[in-house]
Amino acid sequence: MTEPVVLTRGATKRYGAQVALDGLDLEVAPGTILGVIGPSGSGKTTAVRLLTGITAPTSGEVRVFGVDPADFSPEQRASLGYMPQLGVLDPNLSLRENLHFVASLYGLPLRRRRRIREALALVEMEGDARKLLRDASGGMQRRLALTAALLHEPQLVFLDEPTAGIDPVLRATMWEHFDRLRAQGRTLVITTQYVGEAAYCDRVAVVAAGRLLALDTPEGLRHRAFGGELVDIEASERLPDDIPAVLLEIEGVLSAARTGTEGRGLRLLVGDAGAALPRVQRRLERDGLTVDSAEPRVPSYDEVFVALVRAGERPPAGRRVR
């Protein structure tokens, strides 16, 4: 089995009585995208800082490429790319000059103009190469920061909210680029507040109040959030009052509740929609009820996130910070 590129066990970070990260257990396989999703102040940035070696855990274990980030060799550190939330590039340099500066930090050869030109073209800023960074829009500054993080072609990339403040069209373009990087065998750890971006990831870590609430595939998160699959049923006539209780007797039906639609609708929670739905339909038809529609309902990732956070809430052990 391939060793994980990133591994943490019980990683905790405290600042005095404040808990920024609480017992993080994480594994990231090579050539995958891990999305770290949570609200502002949930601990996402703290996790990235631990993994990049910017700060050390108060307790627990952190391994990247099999070693403690504090012990990275120059070669190992050069194999990382990091895009922080806040801008670190020079506002008094042009976009091109900033990339030349970053390239020099990584020891890229002087014959790098073609690489920089292609990098700017990739984020649709080739025509703005001479513009000073301070005169660039917020979206352009985020794109340049992403380009700077990828310029030296790292194998492991940490992107801290790369799509924050970016319009939806450009956000989609950036995720297409992330997908190409994954196809090249790169590993990406991407934090975001946009819950819908979970769909683009191989695995998703949901964090809140410094704790990891769930780590699963996007589809696995949906199942975990609700304890099964949701099915919406609508009959042609009003359903009897006792029908929710009746359906609970069917194998695989975990819960049943009425919805609107003048008493004709039901929402079921089932273990496996493919197996349970035919049983439900047969039972309703046996009772003389006509089913107009019976379809699995796919909850949005916003609903999934809210359900996971509510299920994981507990009294905080002190004010949690980012």
C-alpha positions as CSV (number, residue, x, y, z in Angstrom):
1,M,0.0,0.0,0.0
2,T,1.3,3.5,-0.9
3,E,2.4,5.5,2.1
4,P,0.4,8.7,2.8
5,V,2.0,11.9,1.8
6,V,0.5,13.6,4.8
7,L,-0.1,11.9,8.2
8,T,-1.2,13.4,11.5
9,R,-2.1,11.6,14.7
10,G,-3.7,13.6,17.5
11,A,-2.2,16.9,16.3
12,T,-3.2,19.6,18.7
13,K,-2.3,23.3,18.8
14,R,-2.9,25.5,21.8
15,Y,-2.1,29.1,22.4
16,G,-2.3,29.3,26.2
17,A,-5.9,28.3,27.1
18,Q,-7.0,28.7,23.5
19,V,-7.4,25.6,21.4
20,A,-6.8,26.2,17.7
21,L,-6.7,22.6,16.7
22,D,-7.9,19.6,18.7
23,G,-6.6,16.1,18.1
24,L,-6.4,16.1,14.3
25,D,-6.1,12.6,12.7
26,L,-5.5,12.9,9.0
27,E,-4.1,10.9,6.1
28,V,-3.7,12.2,2.5
29,A,-2.8,9.7,-0.2
30,P,-0.5,10.7,-3.1
31,G,-2.1,12.0,-6.2
32,T,-5.3,13.1,-4.6
33,I,-7.1,16.3,-3.6
34,L,-8.1,16.7,0.0
35,G,-10.6,19.4,0.7
36,V,-10.6,20.9,4.1
37,I,-14.0,22.6,4.6
38,G,-15.2,24.6,7.5
39,P,-16.3,28.1,8.6
40,S,-13.9,31.0,9.4
41,G,-12.1,30.2,12.7
42,S,-12.6,26.4,12.4
43,G,-8.8,25.6,12.4
44,K,-8.2,25.2,8.7
45,T,-5.3,27.6,8.5
46,T,-3.8,26.2,11.7
47,A,-3.8,22.8,10.2
48,V,-2.0,24.0,7.0
49,R,0.6,25.8,9.2
50,L,1.4,22.6,11.0
51,L,1.7,20.6,7.8
52,T,4.0,23.2,6.2
53,G,6.2,23.4,9.3
54,I,5.4,27.1,9.9
55,T,4.4,26.2,13.4
56,A,4.8,23.1,15.6
57,P,2.0,21.1,17.3
58,T,1.6,21.5,21.0
59,S,1.1,17.7,21.1
60,G,0.6,14.9,18.7
61,E,2.4,13.8,15.5
62,V,2.7,15.4,12.1
63,R,4.5,13.7,9.2
64,V,4.8,15.0,5.6
65,F,6.8,12.8,3.2
66,G,7.4,10.6,6.3
67,V,9.2,13.2,8.3
68,D,8.4,16.0,10.8
69,P,8.1,19.2,8.8
70,A,10.5,20.8,11.3
71,D,13.2,18.4,10.0
72,F,12.6,19.1,6.2
73,S,15.7,19.0,4.1
74,P,16.0,21.9,1.5
75,E,15.0,19.4,-1.2
76,Q,11.9,18.3,0.7
77,R,10.9,21.9,1.4
78,A,11.3,22.8,-2.2
79,S,8.9,20.0,-3.1
80,L,6.1,21.9,-1.3
81,G,4.0,24.7,-2.7
82,Y,2.1,27.0,-0.4
83,M,-0.5,29.6,-1.1
84,P,-1.4,31.4,2.1
85,Q,-4.6,33.3,2.7
86,L,-3.0,36.6,3.1
87,G,-0.8,38.2,0.3
88,V,2.9,37.8,0.7
89,L,4.0,39.1,-2.7
90,D,5.5,42.6,-3.2
91,P,2.9,45.2,-4.1
92,N,5.5,47.5,-5.6
93,L,6.7,44.9,-8.2
94,S,4.9,44.0,-11.4
95,L,3.2,40.6,-11.8
96,R,6.1,39.3,-13.9
97,E,8.7,40.7,-11.5
98,N,7.0,39.0,-8.5
99,L,7.2,35.6,-10.3
100,H,10.9,36.2,-11.2
101,F,11.5,36.9,-7.5
102,V,9.7,33.7,-6.4
103,A,11.6,31.7,-9.1
104,S,14.9,33.0,-7.7
105,L,13.9,31.8,-4.2
106,Y,13.5,28.3,-5.5
107,G,16.7,28.4,-7.6
108,L,15.0,28.1,-10.9
109,P,17.4,28.8,-13.8
110,L,17.7,32.2,-15.3
111,R,16.2,30.9,-18.5
112,R,12.7,31.0,-17.0
113,R,10.9,33.6,-19.0
114,R,9.0,31.0,-21.0
115,R,7.8,29.2,-17.9
116,I,6.7,32.5,-16.3
117,R,4.9,33.6,-19.5
118,E,3.1,30.2,-19.7
119,A,2.2,30.4,-16.0
120,L,0.7,33.9,-16.5
121,A,-1.2,32.7,-19.6
122,L,-2.6,29.7,-17.6
123,V,-4.4,32.1,-15.2
124,E,-5.3,34.5,-18.0
125,M,-3.0,37.3,-17.0
126,E,-0.4,37.3,-19.7
127,G,-1.5,40.7,-20.9
128,D,-1.2,42.2,-17.4
129,A,2.4,41.0,-16.8
130,R,3.7,44.6,-16.4
131,K,1.0,45.8,-14.1
132,L,2.1,46.5,-10.5
133,L,0.6,44.1,-8.0
134,R,-0.8,47.0,-6.0
135,D,-2.9,48.1,-9.1
136,A,-4.3,44.6,-9.7
137,S,-7.7,43.5,-8.6
138,G,-8.3,41.2,-5.7
139,G,-9.0,38.4,-8.0
140,M,-5.8,39.0,-10.0
141,Q,-3.8,39.0,-6.8
142,R,-5.2,35.6,-5.8
143,R,-4.4,34.2,-9.2
144,L,-0.9,35.5,-9.0
145,A,-0.5,34.0,-5.6
146,L,-1.6,30.6,-6.9
147,T,0.8,30.9,-9.9
148,A,3.6,31.7,-7.5
149,A,2.8,28.6,-5.4
150,L,3.0,26.3,-8.4
151,L,5.8,27.9,-10.4
152,H,8.5,25.5,-9.2
153,E,6.3,22.5,-10.0
154,P,5.9,21.1,-6.4
155,Q,4.7,17.6,-5.7
156,L,2.6,18.6,-2.7
157,V,0.6,21.8,-2.7
158,F,-1.2,23.5,0.1
159,L,-3.7,26.1,-1.0
160,D,-5.4,28.1,1.8
161,E,-8.7,29.3,0.5
162,P,-7.5,29.9,-3.0
163,T,-10.9,30.7,-4.4
164,A,-12.0,33.2,-1.7
165,G,-13.4,36.3,-3.3
166,I,-13.2,34.8,-6.8
167,D,-16.1,35.0,-9.2
168,P,-17.9,31.7,-10.0
169,V,-16.5,31.4,-13.5
170,L,-12.9,31.9,-12.5
171,R,-13.5,29.6,-9.5
172,A,-14.5,26.8,-11.9
173,T,-11.5,27.5,-14.1
174,M,-9.2,27.2,-11.1
175,W,-10.7,23.8,-10.1
176,E,-10.2,22.6,-13.6
177,H,-6.5,23.4,-13.2
178,F,-6.4,21.6,-9.8
179,D,-7.9,18.6,-11.5
180,R,-5.1,18.7,-14.2
181,L,-2.5,18.9,-11.4
182,R,-4.0,15.8,-9.8
183,A,-3.9,14.0,-13.1
184,Q,-0.2,14.8,-13.2
185,G,0.2,12.9,-9.9
186,R,0.4,16.0,-7.7
187,T,-1.2,16.0,-4.2
188,L,-3.3,19.0,-3.2
189,V,-4.6,20.1,0.2
190,I,-7.1,22.8,-0.3
191,T,-9.0,24.7,2.4
192,T,-12.3,26.5,1.5
193,Q,-15.4,28.0,3.0
194,Y,-17.4,27.1,-0.2
195,V,-19.1,23.9,0.9
196,G,-20.1,23.0,-2.7
197,E,-16.4,22.6,-3.6
198,A,-16.4,19.3,-1.8
199,A,-17.7,17.8,-5.0
200,Y,-14.4,18.4,-6.7
201,C,-12.3,16.6,-4.1
202,D,-11.3,12.9,-3.7
203,R,-11.7,13.2,0.1
204,V,-13.1,15.9,2.3
205,A,-12.3,16.8,5.9
206,V,-15.1,18.7,7.6
207,V,-13.8,20.8,10.5
208,A,-15.5,23.1,13.1
209,A,-14.3,24.6,16.3
210,G,-10.9,23.1,15.9
211,R,-12.1,19.5,15.6
212,L,-12.3,17.1,12.7
213,L,-15.9,16.1,12.4
214,A,-15.7,13.8,9.4
215,L,-13.2,12.6,6.8
216,D,-14.7,10.8,3.8
217,T,-15.4,10.8,0.1
218,P,-18.0,13.4,-1.0
219,E,-20.7,10.7,-1.4
220,G,-19.6,9.2,1.9
221,L,-20.2,12.5,3.7
222,R,-23.8,12.6,2.4
223,H,-24.5,9.2,3.8
224,R,-22.7,10.0,7.1
225,A,-24.6,13.3,7.5
226,F,-28.0,11.7,7.4
227,G,-27.3,8.1,8.4
228,G,-28.5,6.8,5.1
229,E,-30.1,7.9,1.8
230,L,-33.1,10.2,1.4
231,V,-36.1,9.4,-0.8
232,D,-39.0,11.7,-1.7
233,I,-42.4,10.1,-2.5
234,E,-45.5,11.8,-3.8
235,A,-48.9,10.0,-4.1
236,S,-51.8,11.0,-6.3
237,E,-54.1,11.4,-3.2
238,R,-53.7,12.3,0.5
239,L,-51.9,9.6,2.4
240,P,-53.4,8.0,5.5
241,D,-52.3,9.5,8.8
242,D,-50.7,6.3,9.9
243,I,-48.6,5.8,6.8
244,P,-45.3,6.9,8.3
245,A,-45.6,4.3,11.0
246,V,-46.6,1.7,8.5
247,L,-43.6,2.3,6.3
248,L,-41.2,2.0,9.3
249,E,-42.1,-1.7,9.4
250,I,-40.5,-2.2,6.0
251,E,-36.9,-3.5,6.0
252,G,-34.4,-0.8,5.3
253,V,-36.7,2.2,6.1
254,L,-35.1,4.1,9.0
255,S,-37.5,7.1,9.3
256,A,-40.5,8.5,7.5
257,A,-41.9,12.0,7.7
258,R,-44.6,13.9,5.9
259,T,-43.7,16.8,3.6
260,G,-45.9,19.5,2.2
261,T,-47.9,18.9,-1.0
262,E,-51.3,18.7,0.8
263,G,-50.5,15.5,2.7
264,R,-49.5,13.6,-0.4
265,G,-45.7,13.7,0.2
266,L,-43.3,11.7,2.3
267,R,-39.6,11.9,2.9
268,L,-37.9,8.6,3.9
269,L,-34.5,7.8,5.2
270,V,-33.4,4.4,4.0
271,G,-30.2,2.4,4.3
272,D,-30.1,1.6,0.5
273,A,-32.5,3.4,-1.8
274,G,-32.1,0.8,-4.5
275,A,-33.3,-2.0,-2.2
276,A,-35.8,-0.1,-0.1
277,L,-37.7,1.9,-2.7
278,P,-39.3,-1.1,-4.5
279,R,-40.5,-2.5,-1.2
280,V,-42.1,0.9,-0.3
281,Q,-43.8,1.2,-3.6
282,R,-45.2,-2.3,-3.4
283,R,-46.6,-1.7,0.1
284,L,-48.2,1.6,-0.9
285,E,-49.8,0.0,-4.0
286,R,-51.0,-3.0,-1.9
287,D,-52.9,-0.4,0.3
288,G,-54.5,1.0,-2.8
289,L,-52.4,4.1,-3.0
290,T,-51.1,5.4,-6.3
291,V,-47.5,6.6,-6.4
292,D,-46.9,9.5,-8.8
293,S,-43.2,9.8,-8.1
294,A,-40.6,8.1,-5.9
295,E,-37.1,9.4,-6.3
296,P,-33.8,9.5,-4.3
297,R,-33.1,13.0,-3.1
298,V,-29.5,14.2,-3.2
299,P,-28.9,16.8,-0.5
300,S,-26.7,19.7,-1.2
301,Y,-23.3,19.9,0.4
302,D,-24.5,22.9,2.4
303,E,-27.2,20.6,4.0
304,V,-24.6,17.9,4.5
305,F,-22.2,20.4,6.2
306,V,-24.9,21.8,8.5
307,A,-26.0,18.3,9.5
308,L,-22.4,17.2,10.3
309,V,-21.7,20.3,12.3
310,R,-24.9,20.0,14.3
311,A,-24.2,16.4,15.0
312,G,-20.6,17.2,16.1
313,E,-21.4,20.1,18.4
314,R,-20.3,19.9,22.0
315,P,-19.5,22.5,24.7
316,P,-16.2,24.1,23.8
317,A,-13.2,23.7,26.1
318,G,-12.3,27.4,25.9
319,R,-12.6,29.9,23.0
320,R,-11.4,28.3,19.8
321,V,-9.3,30.4,17.4
322,R,-8.0,30.0,13.9
